[in-house]
Amino acid sequence: MPFANFKVPAGTVNAEDKKKIIERTTELYVEIFGERVRATTVVLVDEVVDGGWGVAGNVLTAAILNGDT
């Protein structure tokens, strides 16, 4: 069963964006592994709360992503 887990900053993708991520990721797995995997492909889109992750030892926030700092 193919599985993909996307982690995105909370509030940065809407329902339509999530739908696109899920559909396109499923299509990619089908392209690679064949139609047989469509029914068992799982795509998870996790929204990470602001300040819930870091890059290069620094806490990542929405303000940093938006260039507000």
N, C-alpha and C positions, 0 to 999 in steps of 0.2 A: 504494500500500500504506500504510494508516494505521499509525502507529507512536507508541507512548507509552513514556516512560522515567520511572519513578518511582525516586527516590533516598530511601532510608529509613535511619535509624540502625541499624547492625548489631545483631541480636538483639532488635529491637523488634516484629517481626512474625513470626508462625509460618507454617507451610505453609498452613494454612487461610486466614489473612489474605491471603497472597499469591494464593491461588486466587480469593478474592473480588475482589481488585484486578484480576486478569486477566479474570475473567468479566464484571465490571461495566463495565470499560473497553471491552471488546469489544462489549458490548451498547450502550454509549453511541455508539460509532462506527457500529454497525449502525443505530441510531435516526437518526443524522444523515445517513449516506451511503447507507443501504439495505443489504439482505441481501447484495448482491454483494461487500461488503468483508469479510465474516466470515472467509472462507478465507485472506485475506491480511493480516489485522490482527496486528500484532506488539506485544506488551506485555512490557517488560523491567522487572523489579524488582531494582534494585541496592541492596545493603546497603553502606553507607559505614562504614568502620572508625571507632571512637571517636576523636574529634579530627581526623577527616579532612575537616571542612568548617567553615565559619564564618558568622557572622551579624553584621552591623554592625561588621566589623573584629575580631571576637572569635572564638576557637576554640570550636566547639560540642562539648560532650561529653555523655555519657549522664547524668553527675551533674547537669549544668545542666538537662537536659531533665526529670529526675526531681525537680528542686527541692532537690537535696542540697547546694547551695552557697549 
